């Protein structure tokens, strides 16, 4: 639920920040953004707007959207409450598998502290916050794989 609220808040912020081609497009974006209330949970926006959240997020300039998602992501809250397996998976994706193996026997508070200090600075985001244009550690690896496949 908290990640969903963070995602919706990021979409709202990015809608306003997105570079719009015309004044009319900017006006429409602001009207849509005013209809979004992340604190309302599953009633965060009118049905038609809520159904389009993924398309809206994917349509916003990737740099603007990724920056908004990272700004809204509450890493301390996430890693403090995340199961150990989630935190270890994040460390594997963002740092490396060796570091994750070294920390496998650590207690959750120690893992959370490590993740906050090391995972966040890589631009990593939980899957629930990623868009089609995610540029964090796992996203960059997928983009390189696709580029190599096109060349080959």
C-alpha positions as CSV (number, residue, x, y, z in Angstrom):
1,X,0.0,0.0,0.0
2,X,2.8,2.4,0.9
3,X,4.7,1.7,-2.3
4,X,1.5,2.3,-4.3
5,X,1.0,5.7,-2.6
6,X,4.6,6.6,-3.3
7,X,4.2,5.6,-7.0
8,X,1.0,7.7,-7.3
9,X,2.6,10.7,-5.6
10,X,5.5,10.4,-8.0
11,X,3.2,10.3,-11.0
12,X,1.4,13.4,-9.8
13,X,4.7,15.2,-9.3
14,X,6.1,14.1,-12.6
15,X,3.0,15.1,-14.5
16,X,3.5,18.7,-13.3
17,X,7.3,18.6,-14.0
18,X,7.1,16.9,-17.4
19,X,8.1,19.2,-20.3
20,X,4.9,19.9,-22.2
21,X,4.9,20.8,-25.9
22,X,2.1,23.2,-25.6
23,X,0.3,25.3,-23.0
24,X,-2.8,23.3,-23.6
25,X,-1.0,20.0,-22.8
26,X,0.5,21.6,-19.7
27,X,-3.0,22.7,-18.6
28,X,-4.5,19.2,-19.1
29,X,-1.6,17.7,-17.1
30,X,-2.2,20.1,-14.2
31,X,-6.0,19.3,-14.3
32,X,-5.2,15.5,-14.2
33,X,-2.6,16.0,-11.4
34,X,-5.1,17.9,-9.3
35,X,-7.4,14.9,-9.4
36,X,-4.8,12.7,-7.9
37,X,-4.7,12.3,-4.1
38,X,-2.1,9.6,-3.2
39,X,-3.2,9.5,0.5
40,X,-6.6,8.2,-0.6
41,X,-5.2,4.7,-1.3
42,X,-7.3,2.9,-3.9
43,X,-9.5,5.9,-4.4
44,X,-6.5,8.1,-5.3
45,X,-8.1,9.3,-8.5
46,X,-11.2,9.1,-10.6
47,X,-11.6,5.6,-12.2
48,X,-10.5,6.7,-15.7
49,X,-7.4,8.4,-14.4
50,X,-6.5,5.5,-12.0
51,X,-6.8,3.0,-14.8
52,X,-4.3,5.1,-16.9
53,X,-1.6,5.4,-14.2
54,X,0.8,3.0,-15.9
55,X,0.3,4.6,-19.3
56,X,0.7,8.1,-17.8
57,X,3.9,7.0,-16.0
58,X,5.3,5.5,-19.2
59,X,4.4,8.6,-21.2
60,X,6.2,11.1,-18.9
61,X,9.7,12.0,-19.8
62,X,11.8,9.1,-18.4
63,X,14.3,11.3,-16.6
64,X,11.5,13.3,-14.9
65,X,9.6,10.1,-14.0
66,X,12.6,8.3,-12.6
67,X,13.6,11.3,-10.6
68,X,10.1,11.7,-9.1
69,X,10.0,8.0,-8.2
70,X,13.3,8.2,-6.5
71,X,12.3,11.3,-4.6
72,X,9.1,9.7,-3.3
73,X,10.6,6.3,-2.5
74,X,10.9,6.0,1.3
75,X,13.9,3.7,1.5
76,X,14.2,3.7,5.2
77,X,10.6,2.6,5.6
78,X,10.9,0.0,2.8
79,X,14.0,-1.7,4.1
80,X,13.0,-1.5,7.7
81,X,9.9,-3.5,7.0
82,X,10.9,-5.6,4.0
83,X,11.4,-9.3,4.5
84,X,15.0,-10.4,4.5
85,X,14.7,-12.1,1.1
86,X,13.5,-8.8,-0.5
87,X,16.4,-6.8,1.0
88,X,19.0,-9.5,-0.1
89,X,17.5,-9.5,-3.6
90,X,17.8,-5.7,-3.8
91,X,21.4,-5.9,-2.7
92,X,22.1,-8.6,-5.4
93,X,20.5,-6.4,-8.1
94,X,22.0,-3.1,-7.0
95,X,25.4,-4.0,-5.5
96,X,26.3,-7.6,-6.4
97,X,25.6,-11.3,-5.5
98,X,28.8,-11.7,-3.5
99,X,27.8,-8.9,-1.1
100,X,24.4,-10.4,-0.8
101,X,25.9,-13.8,0.1
102,X,28.2,-12.2,2.7
103,X,25.2,-10.6,4.4
104,X,22.9,-13.6,4.2
105,X,23.2,-14.3,7.9
106,X,22.9,-10.7,9.0
107,X,19.9,-9.6,11.1
108,X,17.3,-7.4,9.4
109,X,18.3,-4.1,11.0
110,X,21.9,-4.6,9.8
111,X,20.7,-5.5,6.3
112,X,18.4,-2.5,6.2
113,X,21.3,-0.2,7.3
114,X,23.5,-1.6,4.5
115,X,20.8,-1.4,1.9
116,X,20.0,2.3,2.8
117,X,23.7,3.1,2.6
118,X,24.5,1.2,-0.6
119,X,21.4,0.2,-2.6
120,X,19.7,3.5,-2.7
121,X,22.7,5.4,-4.2
122,X,22.6,3.1,-7.3
123,X,19.2,4.3,-8.3
124,X,17.5,1.0,-7.4
125,X,13.8,0.9,-7.0
126,X,11.4,-1.8,-5.9
127,X,9.6,-3.5,-8.8
128,X,6.3,-1.8,-7.7
129,X,7.8,1.6,-8.5
130,X,9.5,0.8,-11.8
131,X,8.1,2.0,-15.1
132,X,8.9,0.8,-18.6
133,X,11.8,3.4,-18.6
134,X,13.3,2.3,-15.3
135,X,17.0,3.1,-15.4
136,X,18.2,1.5,-12.2
137,X,20.7,-1.4,-12.0
138,X,18.4,-4.1,-13.2
139,X,16.9,-1.9,-15.9
140,X,20.3,-0.9,-17.3
141,X,21.3,-4.6,-17.5
142,X,18.1,-5.3,-19.5
143,X,18.7,-2.4,-21.8
144,X,22.3,-3.6,-22.6
145,X,21.0,-7.1,-23.3
146,X,18.4,-5.7,-25.7
147,X,21.0,-3.5,-27.5
148,X,23.4,-6.5,-27.9
149,X,20.6,-8.6,-29.3
150,X,19.8,-5.9,-31.9
151,X,23.5,-5.8,-33.0
152,X,23.8,-9.6,-33.2
